[in-house]
């Protein structure tokens, strides 16, 4: 979570037009509060979004500054808990993404030495720790001590008052150096500066760097100077980053799915065909195939194992935060990690664990050069394009398409070429009826979505969207489990969405069971009577994609009817970089 940006130059940058403009591109990582500090010692911070912050502060110029957009972990959403933080003398300013696990122990030590803490955060410890170390050491030695003593995760930027230099430190949380023509950027990911430069250097764990206006130097945790390679990436600014004429990014990104799905299919037929063929061979020749993911990506992985199992491949998936507790991995395992950002902490941690045990690592990512991609033996890019709304829409769809394509190479029968047109049809033919359905459902407190087999993972993803964006308690579940508790919650008028692919008479019976108990049953089907139109007659995987698109639209219009902050729902962030 949290986004950090630092900029240094031998000239001048604008706080508003350079620093905070770059920071705003990372606002999907958290938007509880925002702040910056410059090398002159000026600090401004406040709760709320960056756009509000920009309206309250005056612009100024500087040669060096750091900034932060927060997703709160330790300490409430208050101005004083916002970053940057500083030391007792207000000479050292820091921003931090991650969690310092042993901050309480260190805080007691520093208080005993006279340090005064003013926030509830774990992050404040960083400035005070460095202040104490600098009493007897230079900054390089102080950082070495920091790395040895600190337990937890961190991407940290440090500046000192009146010294035109940025120190950057990394462990587990993502951090990258952007190399522009007349300045250096330090940021949580390349998206912060991809409109300015396509050259970057990625930090690895326990590395730190000293960034001066005209040079940079990287060090390992022992303070030994190291050489780093420069990556050139293609994550450039595009039309997709602008909301254009749409009221929200979410509806724009839903409508982009015919285009983004076609882009991926063309890539899998073209420049990525050798790569996905290689992955298919790895799947076929591996003793064990396991997936891991989190959130929407996990529900995509559930569909992945459904497709693969139908193709005769024994595959399993487990949510990343519990992967190490329940899954067996060894050198005969093919480990497939799925993550939109490629930075999800639980997914990265599970991948590290699997790699240590000799597993072959494959990943599906949307953001190129992400941590997960760099950890992988083979990585497939899903080419959804920038997704600004916190809720996954087109990235989920493209993840499923990639898994469907992979399964097709292994024997699962599907016509990939028709998918973009089917998505377009579903959106155009159902949007008005979905708006009317949203008018009926927006005041409901509970919604249940039931499915079986192919339709079970979509039920989970639809429920997630309703929770994230519409703030409705929603539960996606197997239709066969209705009678094991949940049916007791059905009251007259309770909405139940039944996903019925093909002639699934068991699902049809489940729908009738809740209808008999007064539920308001809404059907999404392709070969039976349905509340929505699909235009598919066979079950070749498309039902899963199209039913979720209907769920995305329904979620959007419910949230819009309720007047909710659709693109930035409360308490959420797009990239989950803490456990």
C-alpha positions as CSV (number, residue, x, y, z in Angstrom):
1,X,0.0,0.0,0.0
2,X,1.1,3.7,0.1
3,X,2.8,5.4,-2.7
4,X,6.1,7.4,-2.5
5,X,7.8,9.7,-4.9
6,X,11.0,11.6,-4.7
7,X,12.6,13.9,-7.3
8,X,16.1,15.5,-7.4
9,X,17.6,17.7,-10.0
10,X,20.4,20.2,-10.4
11,X,17.8,22.8,-11.5
12,X,14.3,23.3,-10.1
13,X,11.1,21.3,-9.9
14,X,7.6,22.5,-9.1
15,X,6.0,20.9,-6.1
16,X,2.6,20.9,-7.7
17,X,3.4,20.3,-11.3
18,X,6.3,17.8,-10.9
19,X,6.3,16.1,-7.5
20,X,2.6,15.9,-6.7
21,X,1.7,15.3,-10.4
22,X,3.9,12.2,-10.3
23,X,2.5,11.2,-6.8
24,X,-1.1,11.4,-8.1
25,X,-0.3,8.7,-10.6
26,X,0.3,6.4,-7.5
27,X,-2.9,7.4,-5.7
28,X,-4.4,4.0,-6.4
29,X,-2.0,2.7,-3.7
30,X,-3.8,4.7,-1.0
31,X,-5.5,8.0,-0.5
32,X,-6.0,8.4,3.2
33,X,-3.6,11.3,3.4
34,X,-0.9,13.1,1.4
35,X,2.2,15.1,2.2
36,X,5.7,16.3,1.0
37,X,8.9,17.7,2.4
38,X,11.6,19.6,0.4
39,X,15.3,20.1,1.0
40,X,14.7,23.6,2.4
41,X,12.8,22.0,5.3
42,X,9.3,22.9,4.2
43,X,6.7,20.3,5.0
44,X,3.0,20.2,4.1
45,X,0.7,17.3,4.8
46,X,-3.0,16.7,5.4
47,X,-5.7,14.0,5.3
48,X,-7.7,13.4,2.1
49,X,-6.9,13.0,-1.6
50,X,-4.2,14.7,-3.6
51,X,-6.6,16.8,-5.6
52,X,-7.9,18.3,-2.4
53,X,-4.4,18.9,-1.1
54,X,-3.4,20.7,-4.3
55,X,-6.2,23.2,-3.8
56,X,-5.0,24.1,-0.3
57,X,-1.2,24.5,-0.8
58,X,0.8,27.1,-2.6
59,X,3.2,26.0,-5.3
60,X,6.9,26.4,-4.8
61,X,10.1,25.4,-6.4
62,X,12.9,23.2,-5.1
63,X,15.7,21.0,-6.2
64,X,14.9,18.0,-4.1
65,X,11.7,16.8,-2.4
66,X,9.9,13.6,-1.3
67,X,6.2,12.9,-1.1
68,X,3.8,10.2,0.1
69,X,0.2,9.1,-0.4
70,X,-1.0,6.9,2.5
71,X,-3.0,3.8,3.1
72,X,-3.2,3.8,6.9
73,X,-1.9,0.8,8.8
74,X,-0.4,1.9,12.2
75,X,-2.2,5.0,13.5
76,X,-5.5,6.6,12.5
77,X,-6.1,8.8,9.5
78,X,-5.0,12.1,11.0
79,X,-2.8,15.0,9.8
80,X,-0.1,14.3,12.3
81,X,0.1,10.6,11.3
82,X,0.5,11.6,7.7
83,X,3.9,11.4,6.0
84,X,6.6,12.8,5.9
85,X,7.9,12.3,9.4
86,X,10.9,14.0,11.0
87,X,13.4,13.7,13.8
88,X,13.6,15.8,17.0
89,X,15.5,18.6,15.4
90,X,13.4,18.6,12.2
91,X,16.5,18.0,10.0
92,X,15.7,14.5,8.7
93,X,12.6,13.8,6.7
94,X,11.3,10.4,5.7
95,X,8.5,8.7,3.8
96,X,7.8,5.0,4.1
97,X,5.8,2.3,2.4
98,X,5.7,-0.9,4.5
99,X,5.5,-1.9,8.1
100,X,8.2,-1.7,10.8
101,X,7.5,-4.8,12.9
102,X,9.8,-4.1,15.8
103,X,9.1,-0.3,16.1
104,X,7.8,-0.6,19.7
105,X,11.1,-2.1,20.9
106,X,13.2,0.5,19.1
107,X,10.9,3.3,20.2
108,X,11.4,2.4,23.9
109,X,15.2,2.5,23.3
110,X,15.1,5.9,21.6
111,X,12.7,7.4,24.2
112,X,15.2,6.3,26.9
113,X,17.8,8.3,25.0
114,X,15.6,11.4,25.0
115,X,13.8,11.2,21.7
116,X,10.2,12.5,21.6
117,X,7.6,10.8,19.3
118,X,4.5,12.8,18.2
119,X,2.6,10.2,16.0
120,X,0.9,6.8,16.4
121,X,2.8,5.4,13.4
122,X,5.5,2.8,13.1
123,X,7.1,4.9,10.4
124,X,8.2,7.8,12.7
125,X,10.9,5.5,14.1
126,X,12.9,5.8,10.9
127,X,13.8,9.5,11.3
128,X,14.6,9.1,15.0
129,X,16.7,6.0,14.5
130,X,18.8,7.7,11.8
131,X,19.1,10.9,14.0
132,X,20.5,8.8,16.8
133,X,22.9,6.9,14.6
134,X,24.2,10.1,12.9
135,X,25.5,11.3,16.3
136,X,28.5,8.9,15.8
137,X,28.3,7.8,12.1
138,X,27.9,9.1,8.6
139,X,24.6,8.4,6.8
140,X,26.0,5.4,4.9
141,X,26.9,3.7,8.2
142,X,23.6,4.8,9.8
143,X,21.7,3.1,7.0
144,X,23.8,-0.1,7.4
145,X,22.8,-0.1,11.0
146,X,19.2,0.5,10.1
147,X,19.1,-2.5,7.8
148,X,20.6,-4.7,10.4
149,X,18.2,-3.6,13.2
150,X,14.9,-3.1,11.5
151,X,12.5,-6.0,11.1
152,X,9.7,-5.7,8.6
153,X,9.1,-4.3,5.1
154,X,10.1,-1.0,3.7
155,X,10.7,1.3,0.8
156,X,12.1,4.5,2.3
157,X,13.2,7.9,1.1
158,X,15.3,10.1,3.3
159,X,16.3,13.8,2.9
160,X,18.3,16.1,5.2
161,X,17.6,19.8,5.4
162,X,19.8,21.9,3.2
163,X,21.5,18.8,1.6
164,X,20.6,18.2,-2.0
165,X,20.6,14.4,-1.8
166,X,18.1,11.6,-1.4
167,X,18.8,8.3,0.3
168,X,16.6,5.3,-0.7
169,X,16.3,2.0,1.1
170,X,14.4,-1.1,0.1
171,X,13.3,-4.4,1.6
172,X,10.2,-6.3,0.3
173,X,8.3,-3.2,-0.6
174,X,8.8,-2.0,-4.2
175,X,11.1,0.8,-5.1
176,X,12.5,2.0,-8.4
177,X,14.8,4.7,-9.7
178,X,13.7,6.6,-12.9
179,X,16.3,8.1,-15.0
180,X,15.1,11.2,-16.9
181,X,17.1,13.7,-18.9
182,X,17.5,16.4,-16.3
183,X,16.3,14.7,-13.1
184,X,16.0,11.5,-11.1
185,X,12.8,10.0,-9.8
186,X,12.4,7.6,-6.9
187,X,9.0,5.9,-6.7
188,X,7.0,2.9,-5.7
189,X,6.6,1.8,-9.3
190,X,7.4,3.0,-12.8
191,X,3.9,4.4,-13.4
192,X,4.9,7.4,-11.4
193,X,7.2,8.6,-14.1
194,X,6.3,6.6,-17.2
195,X,5.1,9.8,-18.8
196,X,8.6,11.3,-18.5
197,X,11.1,8.5,-19.0
198,X,11.2,4.9,-20.0
199,X,14.5,4.1,-18.2
200,X,14.6,2.6,-14.7
201,X,16.7,0.8,-12.2
202,X,14.9,-1.6,-9.8
203,X,16.0,-2.0,-6.2
204,X,16.4,-5.5,-4.8
205,X,16.0,-6.4,-1.1
206,X,18.3,-4.8,1.4
207,X,19.8,-2.5,-1.2
208,X,20.1,1.2,-0.7
209,X,21.2,4.1,-2.9
210,X,22.5,7.7,-2.6
211,X,21.0,9.9,-5.3
212,X,22.7,13.2,-6.1
213,X,21.5,15.7,-8.8
214,X,23.9,14.2,-11.4
215,X,24.7,10.7,-10.2
216,X,23.5,7.7,-8.3
217,X,25.3,5.0,-6.3
218,X,23.9,1.7,-5.2
219,X,25.1,-0.3,-2.2
220,X,24.3,-3.7,-0.7
221,X,23.4,-4.1,3.0
222,X,27.1,-4.2,3.9
223,X,27.7,-0.8,2.3
224,X,29.6,-2.3,-0.7
225,X,29.1,-0.4,-3.9
226,X,27.2,-2.4,-6.6
227,X,26.5,-2.0,-10.3
228,X,22.9,-2.1,-11.5
229,X,21.5,-2.6,-14.9
230,X,19.2,-0.1,-16.6
231,X,15.8,-1.4,-17.9
232,X,14.0,0.2,-20.7
233,X,10.2,-0.3,-20.5
234,X,7.2,0.3,-22.6
235,X,4.6,1.3,-20.0
236,X,4.1,4.7,-21.6
237,X,1.3,7.2,-21.1
238,X,-1.7,6.3,-23.2
239,X,-5.3,7.5,-23.9
240,X,-6.5,4.8,-21.5
241,X,-5.2,6.8,-18.5
242,X,-7.6,9.7,-19.2
243,X,-11.2,9.4,-18.0
244,X,-12.3,11.2,-21.1
245,X,-16.1,11.7,-21.3
246,X,-16.9,9.0,-18.8
247,X,-18.1,10.0,-15.3
248,X,-15.8,7.4,-13.6
249,X,-12.8,5.3,-14.6
250,X,-14.7,2.1,-13.6
251,X,-17.3,2.4,-16.3
252,X,-14.7,3.5,-18.8
253,X,-12.6,0.5,-18.0
254,X,-15.6,-1.8,-18.2
255,X,-16.3,-0.4,-21.7
256,X,-12.7,-0.9,-22.7
257,X,-12.9,-4.7,-22.3
258,X,-13.7,-5.5,-25.9
259,X,-10.5,-3.6,-26.9
260,X,-8.3,-4.8,-24.1
261,X,-9.3,-8.4,-24.6
262,X,-8.6,-8.2,-28.3
263,X,-5.2,-6.7,-27.5
264,X,-4.3,-9.6,-25.3
265,X,-5.6,-12.3,-27.8
266,X,-3.6,-10.6,-30.6
267,X,-0.5,-10.6,-28.4
268,X,-1.0,-14.3,-27.5
269,X,-1.4,-15.1,-31.2
270,X,1.7,-13.0,-32.0
271,X,4.6,-11.7,-29.9
272,X,3.7,-13.7,-26.8
273,X,2.8,-17.0,-28.6
274,X,6.2,-18.6,-28.0
275,X,6.0,-17.6,-24.3
276,X,2.5,-19.1,-23.7
277,X,3.5,-22.2,-25.6
278,X,6.4,-22.6,-23.3
279,X,4.2,-22.2,-20.3
280,X,1.8,-24.8,-21.8
281,X,4.7,-27.2,-22.1
282,X,5.8,-26.6,-18.5
283,X,2.2,-27.3,-17.4
284,X,2.1,-30.5,-19.4
285,X,5.4,-31.8,-18.2
286,X,5.2,-30.8,-14.5
287,X,4.4,-33.3,-11.8
288,X,2.4,-30.7,-9.8
289,X,0.7,-27.4,-11.0
290,X,-0.3,-24.9,-8.3
291,X,-1.6,-21.3,-8.6
292,X,-1.6,-18.5,-6.0
293,X,-3.1,-15.1,-6.1
294,X,-5.2,-12.7,-4.0
295,X,-8.5,-10.8,-4.5
296,X,-9.9,-10.8,-8.0
297,X,-6.7,-12.5,-9.3
298,X,-7.5,-15.5,-7.0
299,X,-11.0,-15.9,-8.5
300,X,-9.3,-15.8,-11.9
301,X,-7.0,-18.6,-10.7
302,X,-10.1,-20.6,-9.7
303,X,-11.3,-20.4,-13.3
304,X,-7.8,-21.3,-14.4
305,X,-7.8,-24.6,-12.5
306,X,-11.3,-25.3,-13.8
307,X,-10.2,-24.9,-17.4
308,X,-7.0,-26.9,-16.9
309,X,-8.8,-29.8,-15.1
310,X,-11.2,-30.0,-18.0
311,X,-8.1,-30.3,-20.2
312,X,-6.9,-33.2,-18.2
313,X,-4.3,-31.3,-16.1
314,X,-4.4,-31.8,-12.3
315,X,-4.1,-28.2,-11.0
316,X,-4.8,-26.6,-7.7
317,X,-4.9,-23.0,-6.3
318,X,-4.7,-21.4,-2.9
319,X,-5.0,-17.8,-1.8
320,X,-1.6,-16.3,-1.3
321,X,-1.8,-15.3,2.3
322,X,-2.4,-19.0,3.3
323,X,-0.3,-20.6,0.6
324,X,2.7,-21.5,2.8
325,X,0.4,-23.1,5.4
326,X,-1.5,-25.5,3.2
327,X,0.4,-26.1,-0.1
328,X,3.2,-28.6,-0.9
329,X,5.8,-27.2,-3.2
330,X,9.1,-28.8,-4.4
331,X,11.4,-29.0,-7.4
332,X,8.8,-30.9,-9.4
333,X,6.2,-28.1,-9.0
334,X,5.2,-25.5,-11.5
335,X,4.1,-22.5,-9.5
336,X,1.9,-19.9,-11.3
337,X,1.4,-16.6,-9.6
338,X,-1.2,-14.1,-10.8
339,X,-1.2,-10.4,-9.8
340,X,-2.4,-7.3,-11.6
341,X,0.3,-5.1,-10.1
342,X,3.0,-7.7,-9.7
343,X,3.6,-6.2,-6.2
344,X,1.0,-7.8,-4.0
345,X,3.0,-8.6,-0.8
346,X,1.3,-12.0,-0.1
347,X,1.8,-13.2,-3.7
348,X,5.5,-12.0,-3.7
349,X,6.1,-13.7,-0.4
350,X,4.5,-17.0,-1.6
351,X,6.6,-16.8,-4.8
352,X,9.8,-16.4,-2.9
353,X,8.9,-19.3,-0.7
354,X,8.2,-21.5,-3.7
355,X,11.4,-20.4,-5.5
356,X,13.4,-21.3,-2.4
357,X,12.0,-24.9,-2.7
358,X,13.1,-25.3,-6.3
359,X,9.8,-24.7,-8.0
360,X,9.6,-23.3,-11.6
361,X,8.0,-19.9,-11.4
362,X,5.5,-18.5,-13.9
363,X,3.6,-15.3,-13.5
364,X,0.7,-13.4,-15.1
365,X,1.0,-9.6,-14.6
366,X,-0.3,-6.4,-16.0
367,X,2.5,-4.1,-14.9
368,X,5.8,-4.8,-16.7
369,X,9.1,-5.1,-14.8
370,X,7.2,-5.5,-11.5
371,X,8.7,-7.5,-8.7
372,X,6.8,-10.6,-9.5
373,X,7.8,-10.5,-13.1
374,X,11.4,-10.1,-12.3
375,X,11.2,-13.1,-9.9
376,X,9.8,-15.4,-12.6
377,X,11.4,-17.9,-14.9
378,X,8.7,-17.0,-17.4
379,X,6.2,-14.2,-17.2
380,X,3.1,-13.4,-19.3
381,X,1.8,-9.9,-19.7
382,X,-2.0,-9.6,-19.8
383,X,-1.9,-6.2,-21.7
384,X,-5.1,-4.8,-20.1
385,X,-3.5,-1.4,-20.1
386,X,-3.6,1.1,-17.2
387,X,-6.4,0.4,-14.8
388,X,-7.0,3.5,-12.6
389,X,-10.1,2.4,-10.7
390,X,-9.2,0.5,-7.5
391,X,-11.6,-2.3,-8.5
392,X,-10.3,-4.8,-11.0
393,X,-12.5,-5.1,-14.2
394,X,-10.5,-5.4,-17.4
395,X,-7.5,-6.9,-15.6
396,X,-9.7,-9.7,-14.2
397,X,-11.1,-10.3,-17.7
398,X,-7.7,-10.5,-19.3
399,X,-6.4,-12.8,-16.6
400,X,-9.2,-15.2,-17.4
401,X,-8.6,-14.9,-21.1
402,X,-4.9,-15.7,-20.7
403,X,-5.8,-18.8,-18.6
404,X,-8.4,-19.8,-21.1
405,X,-5.9,-19.4,-24.0
406,X,-3.4,-21.5,-22.0
407,X,-5.9,-24.2,-21.5
408,X,-6.9,-24.2,-25.1
409,X,-3.3,-25.2,-26.0
410,X,-3.7,-28.2,-23.7
411,X,-7.0,-29.5,-25.0
412,X,-9.8,-27.2,-23.6
413,X,-12.0,-26.4,-26.6
414,X,-12.8,-22.7,-27.0
415,X,-13.0,-20.2,-29.8
416,X,-10.9,-17.3,-28.5
417,X,-11.5,-15.0,-31.4
418,X,-15.2,-14.4,-30.6
419,X,-14.6,-13.2,-27.0
420,X,-14.2,-9.5,-27.7
421,X,-17.3,-9.4,-29.7
422,X,-19.3,-11.3,-27.1
423,X,-18.2,-8.8,-24.4
424,X,-19.2,-5.9,-26.6
425,X,-22.6,-7.5,-27.1
426,X,-23.2,-8.2,-23.4
427,X,-22.4,-4.5,-22.5
428,X,-24.5,-3.0,-25.3
429,X,-27.5,-5.3,-24.9
430,X,-27.8,-5.2,-21.1
431,X,-26.6,-1.9,-19.9
432,X,-30.1,-0.3,-19.8
433,X,-31.7,-3.3,-18.1
434,X,-28.9,-3.4,-15.6
435,X,-29.5,0.3,-14.7
436,X,-33.1,-0.6,-13.9
437,X,-32.0,-3.6,-11.9
438,X,-29.7,-1.3,-9.9
439,X,-32.6,0.9,-9.1
440,X,-34.3,-2.1,-7.6
441,X,-31.3,-3.4,-5.6
442,X,-29.4,-0.3,-4.4
443,X,-31.1,-0.2,-1.0
444,X,-30.6,-3.9,-0.2
445,X,-28.3,-4.8,2.6
446,X,-27.5,-8.4,1.5
447,X,-27.1,-10.0,-1.9
448,X,-26.2,-13.7,-2.5
449,X,-24.7,-15.0,-5.7
450,X,-24.8,-18.8,-6.4
451,X,-23.0,-20.9,-8.9
452,X,-21.6,-24.3,-9.6
453,X,-18.5,-25.4,-11.5
454,X,-17.8,-22.9,-14.2
455,X,-20.1,-20.3,-12.5
456,X,-18.8,-20.6,-9.0
457,X,-15.6,-18.4,-9.4
458,X,-17.8,-15.7,-11.1
459,X,-20.1,-15.7,-8.1
460,X,-17.1,-15.0,-5.9
461,X,-15.8,-12.2,-8.1
462,X,-19.3,-10.6,-8.4
463,X,-19.7,-10.7,-4.6
464,X,-16.3,-9.0,-4.2
465,X,-17.2,-6.2,-6.5
466,X,-20.5,-5.6,-4.7
467,X,-18.6,-5.4,-1.4
468,X,-15.8,-3.2,-2.7
469,X,-17.7,-0.6,-4.7
470,X,-21.4,-0.8,-3.6
471,X,-20.7,-1.4,0.1
472,X,-23.3,-4.2,0.1
473,X,-22.7,-7.4,2.1
474,X,-22.5,-9.9,-0.7
475,X,-21.7,-13.6,-0.6
476,X,-20.7,-15.7,-3.6
477,X,-21.1,-19.4,-2.9
478,X,-21.5,-22.8,-4.4
479,X,-25.2,-23.6,-5.1
480,X,-24.8,-27.0,-3.5
481,X,-23.9,-25.3,-0.1
482,X,-27.1,-23.3,0.1
483,X,-28.7,-25.9,2.3
484,X,-25.8,-25.8,4.7
485,X,-26.7,-22.7,6.6
486,X,-27.1,-19.9,4.1
487,X,-30.7,-20.7,3.2
488,X,-31.6,-19.8,6.8
489,X,-30.8,-16.2,5.9
490,X,-33.2,-16.0,3.0
491,X,-36.2,-13.7,3.8
492,X,-39.0,-12.4,1.5
493,X,-37.3,-10.1,-1.0
494,X,-33.7,-11.2,-0.4
495,X,-31.8,-10.8,-3.7
496,X,-30.2,-14.0,-5.0
497,X,-28.4,-13.9,-8.3
498,X,-28.2,-17.4,-9.9
499,X,-25.5,-18.1,-12.5
500,X,-26.7,-20.9,-14.7
501,X,-24.4,-21.9,-17.5
502,X,-25.8,-24.3,-20.1
503,X,-28.5,-26.7,-19.0
504,X,-27.4,-26.8,-15.4
505,X,-30.5,-28.3,-13.8
506,X,-28.9,-28.5,-10.4
507,X,-28.4,-24.7,-10.5
508,X,-31.9,-24.2,-11.7
509,X,-33.1,-26.3,-8.8
510,X,-31.1,-24.2,-6.3
511,X,-32.7,-21.0,-7.7
512,X,-36.1,-22.5,-7.3
513,X,-35.3,-23.5,-3.7
514,X,-34.6,-20.0,-2.6
515,X,-37.5,-18.6,-4.7
516,X,-39.8,-20.9,-2.8
517,X,-38.7,-19.2,0.4
518,X,-39.4,-15.7,-0.9
519,X,-36.1,-14.7,-2.5
520,X,-36.0,-12.2,-5.3
521,X,-34.2,-14.5,-7.8
522,X,-32.2,-12.8,-10.7
523,X,-30.9,-15.2,-13.3
524,X,-27.9,-14.9,-15.5
525,X,-28.0,-17.8,-18.0
526,X,-27.2,-18.6,-21.6
527,X,-29.4,-21.5,-22.4
528,X,-32.4,-20.9,-20.1
529,X,-34.7,-18.0,-19.5
530,X,-32.6,-15.1,-18.1
531,X,-32.8,-11.5,-16.9
532,X,-29.9,-10.7,-19.2
533,X,-28.8,-11.5,-22.8
534,X,-25.6,-13.3,-23.5
535,X,-25.7,-14.6,-27.1
536,X,-23.7,-17.8,-26.4
537,X,-25.0,-21.3,-26.9
538,X,-22.1,-23.5,-25.7
539,X,-20.1,-23.7,-22.5
540,X,-16.6,-23.0,-23.6
541,X,-15.5,-20.7,-20.8
542,X,-17.1,-17.5,-22.2
543,X,-20.0,-17.7,-19.7
544,X,-17.6,-17.0,-16.8
545,X,-16.2,-13.9,-18.5
546,X,-19.6,-12.5,-19.6
547,X,-21.4,-13.1,-16.3
548,X,-18.7,-11.2,-14.5
549,X,-19.0,-8.3,-17.0
550,X,-22.8,-8.2,-16.1
551,X,-21.8,-8.2,-12.4
552,X,-19.3,-5.3,-13.0
553,X,-22.0,-3.2,-14.6
554,X,-24.5,-4.0,-11.9
555,X,-22.1,-3.1,-9.2
556,X,-21.2,0.2,-10.9
557,X,-24.8,1.3,-11.3
558,X,-25.7,0.4,-7.8
559,X,-22.8,2.4,-6.4
560,X,-23.6,5.3,-8.7
561,X,-27.2,5.3,-7.5
562,X,-25.9,5.4,-3.9
563,X,-23.6,8.3,-4.8
564,X,-20.5,6.4,-3.6
565,X,-16.8,7.2,-4.5
566,X,-16.6,4.5,-7.2
567,X,-13.0,4.8,-8.3
568,X,-11.6,5.2,-4.8
569,X,-13.7,3.2,-2.4
570,X,-13.1,3.6,1.3
571,X,-10.4,1.7,3.0
572,X,-9.1,0.1,-0.1
573,X,-6.0,0.4,-2.3
574,X,-5.3,-1.2,-5.7
575,X,-1.8,-2.5,-4.9
576,X,-1.7,-4.4,-1.5
577,X,2.0,-4.2,-0.5
578,X,1.5,-5.1,3.2
579,X,0.6,-8.5,4.7
